[in-house]
């Protein structure tokens, strides 16, 4: 999918986490998490600009999603450490969840294309595709964005 489709997928996948944060009386953290999720959503496609890295290779895997989650989790721990252990652990957990789900949302958006992904590399090179739409289908990309916006509005409605 293209960037706009990945934004929509990120909103859909982040929605349950955002709702949990809002209902847990952490609305500011929910907004920050959503923004970070949107920033990270296109990250796996950095492979198109890296020499020697194949497109939809290592950056389109679950290990990469976990690595991004761990990286963001460590950032959360470091940001929260001055406020105490509880806050550090909370921000670390949210950081891990946001980082991981942002990349997983990208994988989910790409698995619907004919090119698909190999999400379990290096454990398995098995290729997965649902072959629903081409990545360059702008109707599908904007439909995914519209779905993401609709789900986000729904979360805000439920949270009120």
Residue, then its C-alpha position, 0 to 999 in steps of 0.5 A: x500500500x501507499x503511505x495514505x493506506x498505511x496511515x489508515x491501517x495504523x489508525x485502525x490497529x492503534x484504536x483499541x490501544x488508544x481507547x484503553x489509554x483514554x478509558x484508563x484516564x490517560x488521554x494525553x498519552x493516547x494522543x501522543x501514542x496515536x501520533x507516534x503510530x502515524x509517524x512510524x506507520x510508513x517506516x518499513x518502506x525505508x527499505x526502498x531507500x537502503x542500498x542492499x536491502x530488498x523491498x518487503x524484506x527484513x523491515x516487513x517482518x515481525x522481528x522488525x516490529x518487535x525491534x521497533x517496539x523494544x526501541x520505543x519501549x526503552x525510550x518510554x522507560x528513559x522518558x518516564x524514569x524521572x517520574x518514578x518506576x511506575x511511570x517509567x514502566x507504564x511509558x515503557x509498556x505503552x512505547x513497546x505496544x505503540x512501536x510494535x502495533x505501528x509496524x504490524x499495521x504496515x504488515x497487515x496493509x501490505x499482506x492484502x497486496x499480491x506482492x505480500x510479505x514474509x513476516x516470519x523471516x528469518x525463521x521461515x521464508x514462507x510468503x503470505x498474501x491475501x491478493x485483494x488489491x494492488x498497492x497502487x490502487x488509490x481507491x483502496x488506499x483512501x478506503x483504508x484511510x477512511x476506515x481508519x478515520x471512521x474507527x478513530x471517530x468511533x473510539x472518541x465517541x465511545x470514550x465520551 
